[in-house]
Amino acid sequence: MRLELDDVAVEIAGARLVEDIHVTVEQGAFVGLVGPNGSGKSTLLRCAYRALKPAAGTVRLGGDDLHAMKPRSAARVLAALPQETTAEFDFTVAEVVAMGRLPHRERTAAGDRDICARALARTGVGHLADRGFLALSGGEKQRVLLARALAQEPQVLVLDEPTNHLDIAHQLDVLSLVRDSGPTVLAALHDLNLAAAHCDVLYVIAAGRIVASGPPHDVLDPGLLAEVFGVRAHPVRHPETGAVQLLFDLLPSGPGASTGPASSPAPSPDPTVRTPCAS
Ligand SMILES: Nc1ncnc2c1ncn2[C@@H]1O[C@H](COP(=O)(O)OP(=O)(O)OP(=O)(O)O)[C@@H](O)[C@H]1O
């Protein structure tokens, strides 16, 4: 199923945090969103998973206006892994994952149990099923919440920094498992090498606006990385696979000249979308 943000803007308390957002995630594609701290990634994603209503523009899920859909209809096809989840009650891990089945109540409980067990196993947290969620480590919580999202059997998955808190093996594993599980994916990622390795298309956001998009190795050029992130990037080839990896050091000008919300100036000289995304 296709996800599309068409000319979206988001305002909170009168401040415009993101604007002019055109993002298309084709059915089955894995699309990454990268940008400096405070550039608007979570705000954009929250709008894409229905936690924030756009002040302008439309989010379309398979052609329907996501924000006009009934919550349960949307939750049957779209799941999200938010950056922060507050939990007031200490549910067990098994109960948290079972919440992913709530939008599909007409299925049998036995079917639900199998789906949840598979999701727990695929994310490597089956052994934690009877533990309380609140006492888990950051990485364990992250994988349980991914299990809950997978248990929802979504056609579209929106992930806000899914590798946050994860060790390197789990970072690689989680992105591969999301990719192999087949839904359309829109994910904010901080690690540019992971983003390049796993995404079909990348969007770069700075100061609340998309400033570049396209295939990862077209988008992540040293000039743009210097402008947007304030780093010098050195491309090197993996000695075995030949894949290009980037090594970074800080430019004297320092990080992110463009970290603020949409009302701050976008990076100069020209916030050009370098390679238009397929739509
Ligand atoms: N509820 C809010 N009220 C006011 N400002 C907000 C609110 N939520 C976010 N902002 C501001 O909007 C801007 C974008 O925030 P957002 O969380 O979307 O950035 P981000 O790119 O996800 O950052 P990070 O990489 O640090 O997670 C920031 O300047 C932030 O302080």
The ligand as a Gaussian input file, in Angstrom:
#p B3LYP/6-31G(d) Opt

LIG

0 1
 N        5.063000      19.817000      21.062000
 C        5.970000      20.694000      20.621000
 N        5.885000      22.000000      20.961000
 C        6.793000      22.901000      20.513000
 N        7.833000      22.595000      19.719000
 C        7.957000      21.333000      19.345000
 C        7.046000      20.311000      19.773000
 N        7.436000      19.126000      19.234000
 C        8.556000      19.399000      18.525000
 N        8.862000      20.720000      18.589000
 C        9.998000      21.384000      17.929000
 O        9.912000      21.110000      16.540000
 C       11.197000      20.913000      15.994000
 C       11.232000      19.548000      15.305000
 O       11.160000      18.537000      16.298000
 P       11.215000      17.003000      15.921000
 O       11.054000      16.222000      17.177000
 O       10.259000      16.748000      14.821000
 O       12.714000      16.882000      15.362000
 P       13.570000      15.581000      14.961000
 O       14.136000      15.854000      13.623000
 O       12.744000      14.350000      15.128000
 O       14.720000      15.650000      16.062000
 P       15.652000      14.488000      16.735000
 O       16.626000      14.045000      15.673000
 O       16.345000      15.271000      17.815000
 O       14.771000      13.406000      17.261000
 C       12.190000      21.046000      17.140000
 O       12.693000      22.376000      17.119000
 C       11.330000      20.818000      18.369000
 O       11.852000      21.494000      19.497000

